[in-house]
Structure formats: C-alpha cells, structure tokens
Amino acid sequence: MFIPYLDSLNRGDKQFKPIEARIAPRSGFTLIELLVVVSIISLLLQLLLVATQAARETARRFSCANNLKQIGLALANYESTLGAYPFGVGGGGPKDLVARWSPQSQLLPFMEQQPLFNSLNFSSVSWMKDTPIGLLNNTALKTVVSGFLCPSDPDEIGDQEDPLWTAHNSYRANAGTLPYNLLNDSPDRSGLNNGPFYYQSSTRSASVVDGLSNTAFFSERCLGTPEFVDPLADYYYQSKDGLEACRTSPGFTARFSGNLEWSGQRWADGNVFYTRYHHILTPLSSSCLLGGSQDYNSPMLVSSTSRHPGGVNLLLGDGSVRFAKETISPSVWQALGTVSGGEVIGQDRY
C-alpha cells in the first residue's frame, strides 16, 4: 500500500515533495532591510545624543543656579555683618581716576576667598591697563574664581599669556532700570540708579521696600570674545535716544571693538561692561552704548543673557534663584529691577 507514494517521490511529483525542499534557502538580509536597520540605529543614536546633551545642559544650568545661590548667601552674610550690601561700583583708588571696584571684589571674604581678598590693593585700580599702578594687583586680578563663571558659557576671552589679561565673570549685579554706568553718566553726575547696585550704593535690606523676594539682585551675562559676532555678548553703538533701535536691531550698528572691554572680562571691575547689568530690556536682548564711544563716557544699556535655552537664571534678594524666560513681560522685568518701585509682582508671572 506504500508503493504508489514511493513511486511518486521517485518521479519527482511536486505534490509529495518534502516541506524542506519547497522552502527557498535565504543567505542573509536584503539591501533594503539592511538600510532600514541602519536608519533605525542612526535615529536611536541621534535621540540618545540629544537626550545626553539635554541632560548635560540641565546639570550645567543647575550648577549655574547654585553659583548664584552662593552669591546670594554671601550677600546676606555681608549685609548682616556690615549693615548694607556691597556698592555696585566704587570704593577707593587714585584721586585722578573714578573708583571702580565691583561687588564681587567685596564679596570674596564671604565666598571662602579671604586670602584673595587680602591680596587686593584697594588703593590701586581694578584693572591692569594703567601701568605701573595696575600691576600692583597683578596676581590677584589674574586669579580665576570658579564661582564667578557659568559652566554653560565657554570662556574664550583673550590669552592668559597677555600681560594685561585678567580673570573673568559671568554673574552681574542689578544696577536698575536707568541706563547709567559710572559717575558721570547720570544727569546729576551722581551715578544714582533705582536698583540695588549703583555707584557708591549702600543698599540695606530694609531699603528694599518692594520686598526681597520681588527684587532682582544678580543675574548672568554671556562672556564676550573678539573673534566672533555674538549678539548675546556684544555691545553696539547707538544714539542717546537709541533704546528702541537697540531693542530691535542688534548687530545692524557698529560693534564695540575695544580690545580690553569684552563682556565679563574683569571680575574685580564694577564697570557695567564686566560685572553689572540693567533691567531695561528683557533677557537675551541686545546691549548698547548710548551716545558715547568708550566704556567710561557712555550711558549703557546692558541686558542679562545666557547660553541656557530660553532665558536666564535670576537671583532674588531673598536668596532664591528663579529662571526668567525671555518671554517675560517687559513691565514685570522692569519691576523686578527696582528696589522701591511699589509694583506688585506675582511669582507666576515669570
């Protein structure tokens, strides 16, 4: 009874071929399949890279906020010890030069930098340019303070081999909402502004009538470099009434090109070029010299900027750090910049 079946196998009858003989062998992936696999792996690697970069920036932003918190703690201890916050720009120095020591230079003892503070000669100047007097602080002014540098912002200012090189600064004290810089920029030649840190200021916590939690004390600004045009760090020339042009046309006017006045170039110098900023234009806006040609004779409009996506870290007078978005209302931003403007600011508005 099995002979017909065997005969059919011997004849090669397709109806009775073994199943192994009816399946075509495969030697590997087709080209299309291989390309699909490679594309999927590439996409996954790109997503992983984006996630890694985002995680790193989050860590850097957290570290930046922590730097500001340490500055806030130093400010509170300074005010508690001496009865007022450090001046925005001022102090002592040669009689023929405007005193320009920064708040940062005064905070050093309260940031575990007492030896560096002791090494500063405050009867000299806070820069290196005017020799030989500037060289009296040669070692101190070249000392890098890591707590003054934002980890998200690469420091590419100048060359440490340059004899006039000084250490740099990412964090800025709030001067107020008026575009004044040094002694002679204000109409009455007093340097008075409406923020906590102006020329020879002596702001006390009790004088911040808007409330410490409603007043900006410090923020950040990108470090400048001469090699590349960078609206987040550059300063542009404008006329005296050029505030609106500064707001709307960054980079369309001449770029300030002084080789010793790049943004954040000196942590010890209270000039608004280096250690202070204004609450006039909202975060990440451009900055301008208004009607002058030099850092010492120009009213200034210096905005807060950062390399963090979408905004800047902001230290309030109570020591808390908030992230102020670039979309913050101009009126809210300006209200945060004054110590006694009488504004009511909800924390949900920024």
PAZAGU-608837 format. One record per residue (C-alpha): x, y negated, z. Coordinates in steps of 0.05 Angstrom, whole numbers, padded with zeros to 5 digits, always signed. Layout:
BEGIN
XYZ ...
% end
This chain:
BEGIN
+00000+00000+00000 +00060-00047+00005 +00088-00034-00065 +00047-00089-00102 +00073-00140-00052 +00145-00118-00062 +00136-00118-00137 +00110-00189-00135 +00171-00210-00096 +00217-00177-00145 +00182-00211-00203 +00192-00279-00170 +00118-00292-00163 +00113-00362-00134 +00051-00344-00096 +00090-00299-00049 +00157-00337-00043 +00183-00343+00029 +00169-00411+00060 +00244-00426+00067 +00251-00421-00009 +00195-00471-00020 +00226-00528+00021 +00278-00570-00016 +00341-00580+00026 +00360-00652+00047 +00432-00674+00052 +00421-00740+00094 +00388-00809+00096 +00367-00844+00033 +00397-00912+00018 +00331-00947+00036 +00327-00911+00102 +00399-00929+00118 +00386-01003+00103 +00324-01003+00147 +00363-00973+00205 +00420-01024+00196 +00369-01081+00193 +00336-01058+00257 +00402-01052+00294 +00423-01121+00269 +00357-01151+00293 +00364-01119+00361 +00436-01145+00367 +00413-01216+00350 +00357-01213+00401 +00407-01187+00453 +00455-01244+00436 +00400-01296+00442 +00379-01267+00509 +00451-01266+00533 +00463-01338+00513 +00397-01359+00546 +00417-01323+00610 +00485-01356+00610 +00455-01426+00599 +00406-01412+00656 +00465-01395+00701 +00503-01458+00679 +00442-01502+00690 +00434-01472+00760 +00507-01486+00774 +00499-01557+00749 +00439-01567+00794 +00479-01540+00852 +00534-01592+00838 +00482-01646+00843 +00456-01616+00908 +00526-01620+00937 +00529-01693+00916 +00462-01704+00949 +00486-01673+01013 +00548-01716+01011 +00505-01779+01001 +00462-01761+01060 +00522-01750+01105 +00555-01814+01081 +00493-01855+01096 +00484-01822+01163 +00557-01836+01182 +00567-01906+01153 +00496-01934+01154 +00490-01943+01078 +00501-01906+01014 +00566-01920+00975 +00567-01980+00929 +00555-01967+00855 +00617-02005+00834 +00662-02049+00874 +00709-02044+00934 +00778-02075+00936 +00835-02087+00888 +00877-02141+00856 +00848-02211+00862 +00850-02225+00787 +00812-02161+00769 +00739-02141+00782 +00737-02085+00834 +00712-02022+00801 +00715-01963+00849 +00660-01912+00838 +00610-01879+00885 +00646-01813+00870 +00711-01841+00898 +00676-01858+00963 +00641-01790+00970 +00705-01749+00968 +00712-01740+01044 +00641-01713+01046 +00655-01663+00990 +00714-01628+01023 +00763-01673+00986 +00793-01712+01044 +00866-01704+01021 +00848-01731+00952 +00811-01790+00984 +00871-01804+01029 +00917-01805+00968 +00878-01861+00934 +00907-01931+00939 +00844-01975+00941 +00885-02039+00937 +00903-02018+00866 +00857-02002+00808 +00815-01942+00789 +00846-01933+00721 +00915-01921+00691 +00916-01972+00635 +00945-02033+00671 +01015-02012+00687 +01052-02013+00733 +00996-02024+00783 +00952-01969+00752 +01007-01918+00763 +01001-01926+00838 +00944-01876+00834 +00976-01832+00780 +00969-01765+00816 +00901-01777+00847 +00866-01803+00784 +00891-01742+00745 +00863-01693+00796 +00804-01654+00768 +00745-01647+00816 +00704-01587+00792 +00643-01612+00829 +00641-01673+00782 +00637-01630+00718 +00576-01597+00688 +00592-01525+00665 +00546-01533+00604 +00586-01590+00576 +00656-01573+00548 +00708-01623+00570 +00745-01644+00506 +00765-01715+00525 +00837-01732+00508 +00902-01696+00523 +00929-01683+00592 +00998-01699+00566 +00976-01771+00553 +01007-01815+00608 +00942-01853+00614 +00899-01790+00619 +00850-01788+00678 +00804-01734+00704 +00731-01735+00681 +00660-01738+00707 +00592-01711+00685 +00548-01739+00741 +00521-01810+00742 +00494-01855+00797 +00429-01892+00782 +00441-01967+00772 +00368-01984+00759 +00324-02008+00702 +00363-02072+00683 +00419-02065+00632 +00474-02093+00677 +00543-02064+00685 +00596-02105+00721 +00595-02171+00760 +00583-02219+00702 +00530-02181+00664 +00471-02205+00704 +00443-02275+00692 +00462-02300+00761 +00531-02267+00758 +00516-02225+00820 +00511-02156+00787 +00447-02143+00827 +00402-02088+00799 +00340-02052+00824 +00368-01982+00832 +00408-01953+00890 +00478-01963+00859 +00498-02031+00830 +00555-02080+00840 +00576-02080+00914 +00509-02049+00933 +00497-02027+01004 +00431-01990+00998 +00404-01957+01061 +00353-01901+01064 +00305-01949+01098 +00310-01997+01040 +00285-01945+00991 +00213-01965+01003 +00187-01924+00944 +00208-01863+00983 +00270-01820+00976 +00230-01765+00941 +00207-01816+00889 +00274-01848+00873 +00329-01822+00828 +00399-01825+00857 +00441-01785+00808 +00433-01751+00741 +00481-01728+00687 +00510-01752+00621 +00549-01716+00567 +00624-01725+00562 +00648-01762+00500 +00702-01746+00451 +00733-01789+00396 +00735-01734+00344 +00660-01725+00332 +00600-01770+00327 +00553-01749+00383 +00490-01789+00400 +00487-01755+00468 +00555-01783+00488 +00569-01843+00443 +00557-01917+00455 +00532-01961+00398 +00536-02035+00386 +00471-02075+00386 +00450-02147+00393 +00428-02175+00460 +00356-02160+00444 +00372-02093+00413 +00337-02048+00463 +00285-02023+00413 +00338-02013+00360 +00379-01973+00409 +00318-01931+00423 +00300-01916+00351 +00365-01919+00311 +00421-01880+00345 +00482-01875+00301 +00458-01927+00250 +00500-01982+00280 +00575-01984+00294 +00601-01933+00343 +00642-01960+00401 +00712-01934+00390 +00755-01956+00448 +00805-01900+00459 +00801-01906+00535 +00726-01915+00543 +00696-01848+00526 +00635-01826+00564 +00654-01797+00632 +00729-01808+00622 +00743-01831+00694 +00711-01804+00757 +00740-01860+00801 +00717-01919+00758 +00649-01948+00774 +00641-01978+00705 +00576-01954+00675 +00616-01923+00618 +00640-01869+00665 +00601-01859+00729 +00532-01893+00727 +00470-01896+00682 +00404-01934+00674 +00331-01915+00677 +00312-01955+00616 +00305-01903+00560 +00282-01832+00574 +00331-01773+00579 +00371-01754+00517 +00362-01824+00487 +00420-01863+00457 +00462-01914+00494 +00485-01983+00472 +00528-02044+00486 +00481-02103+00482 +00513-02165+00452 +00585-02153+00473 +00646-02119+00446 +00681-02089+00507 +00664-02049+00568 +00680-02107+00614 +00639-02162+00579 +00577-02126+00554 +00509-02114+00584 +00499-02039+00577 +00442-01991+00566 +00466-01922+00587 +00418-01863+00584 +00420-01797+00620 +00438-01739+00573 +00459-01666+00579 +00474-01603+00540 +00415-01568+00574 +00358-01556+00524 +00301-01605+00532 +00323-01651+00589 +00369-01667+00647 +00379-01649+00719 +00358-01705+00766 +00379-01714+00839 +00327-01750+00882 +00342-01789+00945 +00316-01734+00990 +00369-01686+00963 +00323-01645+00918 +00341-01632+00845 +00288-01632+00791 +00292-01620+00716 +00268-01682+00679 +00243-01666+00609 +00260-01710+00550 +00184-01718+00540 +00175-01752+00608 +00133-01815+00605 +00176-01878+00599 +00136-01911+00654 +00148-01852+00702 +00222-01851+00684 +00229-01925+00698 +00190-01918+00763 +00239-01865+00786 +00296-01914+00774 +00275-01967+00824 +00282-01967+00900 +00224-02015+00914 +00180-02020+00852 +00118-01999+00890 +00100-01944+00840 +00063-01880+00860 +00094-01820+00824 +00065-01750+00826 +00118-01696+00822 +00075-01661+00769 +00088-01719+00721 +00160-01698+00706 
% end
